[in-house]
Amino acid sequence: MARIAYVDHSFHQTTRSTAFLPELLRRNGHVVDAFWDEGWKGGAPVAWDAVASHDVVIMFQSFCDTQGLRFRQAHPNVVYIPMLDQFGLWLGPMYNLSAFWEVFQGSKVLNFSNALHCLTTGFGIASRFVRYYPPVEELLAPRKPGLHGFFWLRRELQLNWSTVRKLIGDTKFDSFHIHLATDPGTPPAVLPPPQDVQRHNITTSTWFEDKAELHALMQRANVYFAPRPGEGIGQSFLEAMGRGQCVVAPDQGTMNEYIVPGVNGLLYDLFDPAPLDFTGVAELGAQARAGTLAGRRLWERAEQGLLRFVLEPSEALYVGKYQHGHSEPAPAAASGLQALAQHHPLFKATRFIWHPLLRMARRLGGR
């Protein structure tokens, strides 16, 4: 039995999107102590001293400051779990990530994205890739015939009704529900124009005291529009696939790691959305559910291998592999706006707004 420190982004306390991992560890007899990083919203980050005495330190998206030490120098068994969406790769080559990965050299990375697995391995870091699928619930009553859409509008500036409207084109939906609950730090949602509300029989919601009410609304749809331009794992669209819904998503990770367009869902160009063909959504949804059931079985079979990876000391995974040097200097400290973005919660939370504008200004200024 191992005593495991589990460091995680505190927003996941609300979404519970990462709860499956500590639950898996506890189910297999290990003691898991949770530490929640509040730094992103002005609270306290998790101090390294609070977790350093544990047998294993797992850091999910958030990670501790080791005061210039690489994690392999601070602890023999550190596992970092990055989320694909934290890097904003859907925006293109915005920055060089080599400095970010420097502190993890010689440690272990558990990846839920194949793209991140390849990226991590390319930096000479021991990585294990596992594809997660949530449990699949029994289907309730058959859905009504016709087209019934669902869209959770979470990020008005990145993926809004205007985008969905372009995807629909001339197709008429028999019903469409929009859940207007945006992510923290993002602008409020903009309602569809009255003519769209009337044409597609649009209903809206903002909050449910009982989450079961929201789930019941989602169950009625047969077309689910993914709410974000990129995902870390993608619990929301994976659950929709498990419900047998046709997921419509940007052709970005992790959605395009699960969805094969025209086979088990639909993908589109986020920067040039065009009308899609919705005539085959029933079959696409059926294939999505079948694939999710198979994927869940594979995830359960991979459980013991994942546990071995977590428990094995980092050094063992580098025997006969790339050896990271021991005398290289620590990564240089960031400066200017980069430093603000790393250390100040307001800048971190709003980076997706100001960074593209800064990039454009530098281009116009010839920088």
C-alpha positions as CSV (number, residue, x, y, z in Angstrom):
1,M,0.0,0.0,0.0
2,A,1.4,3.4,-1.0
3,R,0.7,6.8,0.5
4,I,0.0,9.1,-2.5
5,A,-0.2,12.9,-2.6
6,Y,-2.7,13.9,-5.2
7,V,-2.4,17.6,-6.3
8,D,-5.1,18.9,-8.6
9,H,-6.6,22.1,-10.0
10,S,-9.4,23.2,-7.5
11,F,-11.9,23.8,-10.3
12,H,-12.0,20.0,-10.7
13,Q,-13.7,19.9,-7.3
14,T,-16.7,21.3,-9.0
15,T,-16.6,19.4,-12.2
16,R,-15.4,16.1,-10.7
17,S,-13.9,15.4,-14.1
18,T,-10.7,14.0,-12.6
19,A,-12.3,12.1,-9.6
20,F,-11.9,8.8,-11.4
21,L,-8.2,8.6,-10.8
22,P,-8.0,8.9,-7.0
23,E,-11.1,6.7,-6.8
24,L,-9.2,4.0,-8.8
25,L,-6.1,4.3,-6.5
26,R,-8.2,4.0,-3.4
27,R,-10.1,1.1,-4.8
28,N,-6.8,-0.7,-5.2
29,G,-5.9,-0.2,-1.5
30,H,-3.8,2.9,-1.6
31,V,-4.1,6.0,0.7
32,V,-4.7,9.1,-1.4
33,D,-4.4,12.6,0.2
34,A,-5.9,15.3,-1.9
35,F,-4.3,18.8,-2.2
36,W,-6.2,21.4,-4.2
37,D,-4.4,24.2,-6.0
38,E,-6.2,27.6,-5.5
39,G,-3.5,29.7,-7.1
40,W,-5.4,30.1,-10.4
41,K,-8.1,32.2,-8.6
42,G,-5.9,34.2,-6.2
43,G,-5.7,31.5,-3.4
44,A,-2.9,29.5,-2.1
45,P,-0.9,27.1,-4.4
46,V,0.1,23.7,-3.0
47,A,3.4,23.9,-1.3
48,W,6.0,21.2,-2.2
49,D,6.8,20.7,1.5
50,A,3.2,19.5,2.0
51,V,3.5,16.6,-0.3
52,A,7.2,15.7,-0.4
53,S,7.0,13.1,2.3
54,H,4.5,10.9,0.4
55,D,5.6,7.7,-1.4
56,V,4.2,9.0,-4.7
57,V,3.4,12.6,-5.8
58,I,0.7,12.9,-8.5
59,M,0.1,16.3,-9.9
60,F,-2.9,16.7,-12.2
61,Q,-2.6,19.8,-14.4
62,S,-1.4,21.9,-11.5
63,F,2.1,21.4,-10.1
64,C,4.1,22.5,-7.2
65,D,7.0,24.9,-7.1
66,T,10.2,23.1,-6.2
67,Q,12.3,26.3,-6.0
68,G,14.5,25.6,-8.9
69,L,14.9,21.9,-8.5
70,R,13.7,19.5,-11.2
71,F,11.2,17.0,-9.8
72,R,13.6,14.1,-10.2
73,Q,16.0,15.9,-7.8
74,A,13.3,16.5,-5.3
75,H,11.5,13.1,-5.2
76,P,12.1,9.6,-6.6
77,N,8.5,9.1,-7.8
78,V,6.7,12.1,-9.3
79,V,3.9,11.7,-11.8
80,Y,2.7,14.7,-13.8
81,I,-0.6,14.6,-15.7
82,P,-0.9,17.4,-18.2
83,M,-4.2,18.3,-20.0
84,L,-4.0,18.9,-23.7
85,D,-6.2,22.0,-23.5
86,Q,-3.9,23.8,-21.0
87,F,-1.4,24.4,-23.8
88,G,-3.9,26.1,-26.2
89,L,-2.6,24.0,-29.1
90,W,-5.8,24.7,-31.0
91,L,-4.5,28.3,-31.5
92,G,-1.4,27.0,-33.4
93,P,2.3,27.4,-32.6
94,M,1.9,30.2,-30.1
95,Y,5.1,29.5,-28.1
96,N,8.0,27.1,-27.5
97,L,7.1,24.5,-24.8
98,S,10.6,23.2,-24.1
99,A,11.0,25.4,-21.0
100,F,7.8,24.0,-19.6
101,W,8.9,20.4,-19.8
102,E,12.3,21.0,-18.4
103,V,11.3,20.5,-14.7
104,F,9.7,17.1,-15.6
105,Q,12.8,15.6,-17.2
106,G,13.7,12.4,-15.4
107,S,10.3,12.0,-13.9
108,K,7.1,10.4,-15.2
109,V,4.2,11.8,-17.2
110,L,0.8,10.1,-17.5
111,N,-1.0,11.2,-20.6
112,F,-4.7,11.0,-21.6
113,S,-4.0,12.4,-25.0
114,N,-1.9,10.6,-27.7
115,A,-0.7,14.0,-29.0
116,L,0.7,14.9,-25.6
117,H,2.2,11.4,-25.2
118,C,4.2,11.9,-28.4
119,L,5.1,15.5,-27.4
120,T,6.3,14.3,-23.9
121,T,8.3,11.4,-25.4
122,G,9.9,13.8,-27.8
123,F,11.4,15.7,-24.9
124,G,12.9,12.4,-23.6
125,I,10.5,12.0,-20.7
126,A,9.0,8.7,-19.7
127,S,5.3,8.8,-20.7
128,R,2.4,6.3,-20.5
129,F,-0.6,6.9,-22.7
130,V,-4.0,5.6,-21.6
131,R,-7.3,6.5,-23.3
132,Y,-10.0,7.1,-20.8
133,Y,-13.7,6.3,-21.2
134,P,-16.3,7.0,-18.5
135,P,-18.9,4.4,-17.5
136,V,-21.7,4.0,-20.0
137,E,-25.2,4.3,-18.6
138,E,-28.3,2.4,-19.8
139,L,-30.3,4.2,-22.4
140,L,-33.6,5.6,-21.2
141,A,-36.7,5.8,-23.4
142,P,-36.2,6.1,-27.1
143,R,-35.7,9.7,-28.4
144,K,-38.4,11.4,-30.4
145,P,-37.9,11.3,-34.2
146,G,-36.3,14.3,-35.9
147,L,-33.3,16.5,-35.0
148,H,-32.9,17.5,-31.4
149,G,-29.8,19.5,-30.5
150,F,-28.0,20.4,-27.3
151,F,-25.2,22.9,-26.8
152,W,-23.6,24.0,-23.5
153,L,-22.4,27.5,-24.2
154,R,-19.3,27.7,-22.0
155,R,-17.0,30.1,-23.9
156,E,-18.7,32.9,-25.8
157,L,-15.5,34.3,-27.3
158,Q,-14.3,30.9,-28.6
159,L,-17.3,28.8,-29.5
160,N,-20.7,30.4,-29.5
161,W,-24.1,30.2,-31.1
162,S,-22.8,32.0,-34.2
163,T,-20.5,29.0,-34.8
164,V,-23.2,26.5,-34.3
165,R,-25.5,28.4,-36.6
166,K,-23.0,28.2,-39.4
167,L,-22.7,24.4,-38.8
168,I,-26.5,24.0,-39.0
169,G,-26.8,26.0,-42.2
170,D,-30.2,25.5,-43.8
171,T,-31.0,22.4,-41.7
172,K,-34.0,22.9,-39.4
173,F,-33.9,21.3,-35.9
174,D,-37.1,20.2,-34.3
175,S,-35.8,21.3,-30.9
176,F,-32.6,22.8,-29.6
177,H,-31.6,23.4,-26.0
178,I,-28.8,25.8,-25.1
179,H,-27.4,25.7,-21.5
180,L,-26.0,29.2,-20.8
181,A,-23.5,28.6,-18.1
182,T,-20.1,30.0,-19.0
183,D,-16.7,29.1,-17.5
184,P,-15.2,31.2,-14.8
185,G,-13.4,34.4,-16.1
186,T,-15.2,34.3,-19.5
187,P,-17.8,36.8,-20.8
188,P,-21.5,36.1,-20.5
189,A,-23.3,34.1,-23.2
190,V,-25.1,35.9,-26.0
191,L,-28.6,34.6,-26.8
192,P,-29.5,33.5,-30.3
193,P,-31.6,36.0,-32.3
194,P,-35.4,35.6,-32.2
195,Q,-35.7,34.2,-35.7
196,D,-33.3,31.3,-34.7
197,V,-35.2,30.7,-31.5
198,Q,-38.4,30.4,-33.5
199,R,-37.0,28.3,-36.3
200,H,-35.3,25.7,-34.2
201,N,-37.7,25.8,-31.2
202,I,-34.8,26.9,-28.9
203,T,-35.1,26.7,-25.2
204,T,-32.5,27.9,-22.7
205,S,-31.3,27.3,-19.1
206,T,-28.7,28.8,-16.8
207,W,-28.7,26.8,-13.6
208,F,-30.2,23.6,-12.1
209,E,-30.4,22.9,-8.4
210,D,-30.6,19.2,-9.3
211,K,-28.0,18.1,-11.9
212,A,-30.4,15.3,-12.9
213,E,-32.6,17.9,-14.5
214,L,-29.7,18.9,-16.8
215,H,-29.0,15.3,-17.6
216,A,-32.6,14.7,-18.5
217,L,-32.5,17.6,-21.0
218,M,-29.3,16.3,-22.5
219,Q,-30.8,12.8,-22.9
220,R,-33.5,14.2,-25.2
221,A,-31.0,15.4,-27.8
222,N,-29.6,13.2,-30.6
223,V,-27.0,15.8,-31.7
224,Y,-24.6,17.1,-29.1
225,F,-22.4,20.2,-29.9
226,A,-19.1,20.0,-28.0
227,P,-18.7,23.2,-25.9
228,R,-15.0,24.0,-26.1
229,P,-12.4,24.4,-28.9
230,G,-10.1,21.8,-27.1
231,E,-10.3,19.4,-24.3
232,G,-8.0,17.9,-21.7
233,I,-9.8,14.6,-21.6
234,G,-13.3,15.6,-22.7
235,Q,-15.7,14.0,-20.2
236,S,-18.7,15.9,-21.5
237,F,-18.5,14.8,-25.1
238,L,-17.4,11.3,-24.1
239,E,-20.6,11.0,-22.0
240,A,-22.6,12.2,-25.0
241,M,-21.0,9.5,-27.1
242,G,-22.0,7.0,-24.5
243,R,-25.6,8.2,-24.6
244,G,-25.6,7.4,-28.3
245,Q,-25.6,11.0,-29.5
246,C,-23.9,12.3,-32.6
247,V,-21.2,14.6,-31.3
248,V,-20.3,17.6,-33.4
249,A,-16.9,19.0,-32.4
250,P,-14.0,21.1,-33.6
251,D,-11.3,19.1,-35.4
252,Q,-8.9,19.5,-32.4
253,G,-7.7,17.4,-29.5
254,T,-8.9,15.5,-27.7
255,M,-12.1,15.3,-29.8
256,N,-10.3,14.2,-32.9
257,E,-8.6,11.4,-30.9
258,Y,-12.0,9.8,-30.3
259,I,-14.1,10.9,-33.2
260,V,-13.7,9.7,-36.8
261,P,-15.8,12.0,-38.9
262,G,-18.6,10.3,-40.7
263,V,-18.1,7.1,-38.7
264,N,-19.0,7.9,-35.0
265,G,-19.5,11.7,-35.1
266,L,-18.8,14.9,-37.0
267,L,-15.8,17.2,-36.9
268,Y,-15.4,20.7,-38.4
269,D,-12.8,23.4,-38.9
270,L,-13.2,25.8,-36.0
271,F,-11.8,28.7,-37.9
272,D,-13.9,28.1,-41.0
273,P,-17.1,26.4,-39.9
274,A,-19.4,25.3,-42.8
275,P,-22.8,23.5,-42.9
276,L,-22.7,19.8,-42.0
277,D,-24.8,16.9,-43.2
278,F,-27.1,15.8,-40.3
279,T,-29.0,13.1,-42.2
280,G,-27.1,10.2,-40.6
281,V,-27.0,11.3,-37.0
282,A,-28.8,8.2,-35.7
283,E,-26.2,5.8,-37.1
284,L,-23.3,8.0,-36.0
285,G,-24.7,8.1,-32.5
286,A,-25.1,4.3,-32.5
287,Q,-21.5,3.8,-33.5
288,A,-20.4,6.4,-30.9
289,R,-22.1,4.4,-28.2
290,A,-20.7,1.1,-29.4
291,G,-17.2,2.5,-29.5
292,T,-17.6,4.0,-26.0
293,L,-18.7,0.6,-24.6
294,A,-15.7,-1.1,-26.2
295,G,-13.4,1.7,-25.0
296,R,-14.6,1.4,-21.4
297,R,-13.7,-2.3,-21.5
298,L,-10.2,-1.5,-22.7
299,W,-9.8,1.2,-20.0
300,E,-10.8,-1.3,-17.3
301,R,-8.2,-3.8,-18.7
302,A,-5.5,-1.1,-18.6
303,E,-6.0,-0.4,-14.9
304,Q,-3.3,-2.6,-13.5
305,G,-0.7,-1.4,-16.0
306,L,-1.5,2.2,-15.1
307,L,-1.1,1.3,-11.4
308,R,2.3,-0.3,-12.1
309,F,3.4,2.9,-13.9
310,V,2.3,5.1,-11.0
311,L,4.0,3.0,-8.3
312,E,7.3,2.3,-10.1
313,P,10.1,4.7,-9.2
314,S,10.9,7.1,-12.0
315,E,14.5,6.0,-12.3
316,A,13.5,2.5,-13.3
317,L,11.8,3.8,-16.5
318,Y,15.0,5.4,-17.8
319,V,17.3,2.3,-17.6
320,G,18.7,1.9,-21.1
321,K,16.8,5.0,-22.3
322,Y,17.7,8.7,-22.6
323,Q,19.6,9.9,-19.6
324,H,19.0,13.5,-18.5
325,G,22.1,15.3,-17.3
326,H,22.6,16.1,-13.6
327,S,24.5,19.4,-13.8
328,E,22.5,21.4,-16.3
329,P,21.4,24.9,-15.0
330,A,17.9,25.4,-13.8
331,P,15.4,26.9,-16.3
332,A,15.6,30.6,-16.6
333,A,12.9,32.6,-14.8
334,A,10.3,34.1,-17.0
335,S,10.0,37.9,-17.4
336,G,7.5,40.5,-18.4
337,L,4.0,39.3,-19.4
338,Q,5.2,35.7,-19.5
339,A,6.0,36.0,-15.8
340,L,2.7,37.7,-15.0
341,A,0.8,34.9,-16.9
342,Q,2.6,32.2,-14.9
343,H,2.3,33.8,-11.4
344,H,-0.7,36.1,-11.3
345,P,-4.1,34.4,-11.2
346,L,-5.9,37.1,-13.1
347,F,-3.5,37.0,-16.0
348,K,-3.5,33.2,-16.0
349,A,-7.3,33.0,-16.1
350,T,-7.7,35.5,-18.9
351,R,-4.7,34.5,-21.0
352,F,-6.9,33.2,-23.8
353,I,-8.3,36.7,-24.2
354,W,-5.2,38.9,-24.1
355,H,-2.5,36.7,-25.6
356,P,-4.0,36.5,-29.1
357,L,-4.4,40.3,-29.0
358,L,-0.8,40.8,-27.9
359,R,0.4,38.4,-30.7
360,M,-1.5,40.4,-33.3
361,A,-0.1,43.7,-32.0
362,R,3.5,42.3,-32.2
363,R,2.9,41.3,-35.8
364,L,1.5,44.7,-36.7
365,G,4.5,46.3,-35.0
366,G,7.0,44.1,-36.8
367,R,8.1,42.3,-33.6
